[in-house]
């Protein structure tokens, strides 16, 4: 199965982390207005979290049919959080990417296959050395159709024992998205020689490109 083959080849125990987390208790909740997303005609929007957004961004920027990939924060209770706030583990936000895609070029099922292939969805609030709720595996769905497809795909993977542990990916309705600071955007492209990029992102990206070559630009 393509998902297992890619995931197993990307399992790296690295001591290099994307950011620091204090794993403090979440601060008091507050109701946030839903973020209004202006989706271009003929496109759909996806919001996904699977660890450090530097990694996810580099993968989805490579895909045909995907445009305007932005790194940011979703699922929390603090308005317009900073990176420092999010990495404290107290805001409830996950590091995510949000992007538009052309369903005539790439389906949401394709996007989910790539999503579950390029991180470990069985580790709660953790990807490698990146630890904390901000690194949780999450699909923030924008429609009932996305919810149904994600729920079905997750169950199919669990039922088939694609992973040796149950998938803990959160499938939850989209509520808000705050674009991360400018220096987080295009991170791998602009900082490819940085240690985290070389040790963590580059091997993952190379294997992804090999397995999903037909989906690349």
Residue pairs with C-beta under 8 A, 6 or more apart in sequence:
1 160
1 162
2 113
2 117
2 211
3 113
3 116
3 117
3 157
3 162
4 162
4 163
5 211
6 117
6 118
6 207
6 208
6 211
7 116
7 117
7 118
7 119
7 120
7 163
9 207
10 118
10 119
10 203
10 204
10 207
11 120
12 128
12 199
12 200
12 203
12 204
13 128
13 129
14 128
14 129
14 199
14 200
15 129
16 129
16 195
16 196
16 199
16 200
17 128
17 129
17 130
17 131
17 196
18 51
18 52
18 54
18 55
18 95
18 130
18 135
18 196
18 200
19 52
19 83
19 87
19 130
19 134
20 87
21 87
21 88
21 89
21 130
21 131
21 132
21 134
21 135
22 88
22 89
22 90
22 132
23 89
23 131
23 132
23 133
24 88
24 89
24 90
25 90
26 77
26 89
26 90
26 91
26 92
26 133
27 77
27 78
27 90
27 91
29 77
29 92
30 77
30 78
30 79
31 77
32 76
32 77
32 78
32 79
32 175
32 176
33 176
34 174
34 175
34 176
35 174
35 175
35 176
35 177
35 178
37 45
37 98
37 142
37 177
39 45
39 100
40 100
42 102
42 104
43 67
43 100
43 101
43 102
43 103
44 100
44 101
44 102
44 103
44 108
44 142
45 98
45 99
45 100
45 101
45 142
46 98
46 99
46 101
46 108
46 111
46 142
46 146
47 74
47 96
47 97
47 98
47 139
47 140
47 142
47 174
47 177
48 56
48 96
48 97
48 111
48 115
48 138
48 139
48 140
49 56
49 74
49 75
49 94
49 95
49 96
49 97
49 135
49 136
49 137
49 138
49 139
49 140
50 56
50 115
50 118
50 119
50 121
50 127
50 137
50 138
51 95
51 119
51 127
51 128
51 130
51 135
51 137
52 95
52 127
52 130
52 135
52 196
52 200
53 71
53 72
53 95
53 96
53 97
53 180
53 184
53 187
54 71
54 184
54 187
54 188
54 196
54 197
54 201
55 118
55 119
55 127
55 188
55 200
55 201
55 204
56 71
56 96
56 97
56 118
56 119
57 69
57 71
57 97
57 185
57 186
57 187
57 188
58 187
58 188
58 189
58 201
58 205
59 114
59 118
59 204
59 205
59 208
60 66
60 69
60 97
60 99
60 114
61 69
61 186
61 189
62 205
62 208
62 209
62 216
62 217
63 101
63 106
63 114
63 212
63 215
63 216
63 217
64 105
64 106
64 215
64 216
64 217
65 101
65 102
65 103
65 104
65 105
65 106
66 99
66 100
66 101
66 106
67 99
67 100
67 101
67 102
68 99
68 100
69 97
69 98
69 99
70 97
70 98
70 99
70 179
70 180
70 185
71 95
71 96
71 97
71 179
71 180
71 184
71 185
71 187
72 95
72 96
72 97
72 98
72 177
72 178
72 179
72 180
73 81
73 86
73 91
73 93
73 94
73 95
73 96
73 134
73 177
73 178
73 180
74 93
74 94
74 96
74 98
74 138
74 140
74 174
74 175
74 176
74 177
74 178
75 92
75 93
75 94
75 96
75 138
75 140
75 170
75 172
75 175
75 176
76 86
76 91
76 92
76 93
76 94
76 176
77 91
77 92
78 85
78 91
78 92
78 93
79 176
79 178
80 178
81 91
81 93
81 178
82 181
83 180
83 181
83 184
85 91
86 93
86 95
86 134
87 132
87 134
89 132
89 133
89 134
91 134
92 133
93 134
93 178
94 133
94 134
94 135
94 136
94 138
95 134
95 135
95 180
96 138
96 140
96 177
98 177
101 108
101 111
106 215
108 145
108 146
108 149
109 149
109 153
110 215
112 139
112 149
112 150
112 153
113 153
114 208
114 212
114 215
115 139
116 153
116 154
116 157
116 167
116 169
117 208
117 211
117 212
118 204
118 208
119 127
119 137
120 127
120 128
120 137
120 163
121 137
121 163
121 167
121 168
121 169
122 163
122 164
122 165
122 166
122 167
122 168
123 137
123 168
124 136
124 168
125 131
125 132
125 133
125 135
125 136
126 132
126 135
127 135
127 137
128 200
136 168
136 170
137 167
137 168
137 169
137 170
138 169
138 170
138 171
138 172
139 146
139 150
139 169
139 170
139 171
139 172
140 172
140 173
140 174
140 175
140 177
141 147
141 150
141 171
141 172
141 173
141 174
142 174
147 171
147 173
150 169
150 171
151 171
154 167
154 169
154 171
157 163
157 167
158 166
158 167
179 185
187 197
188 197
188 201
188 205
191 197
192 198
192 202
209 216
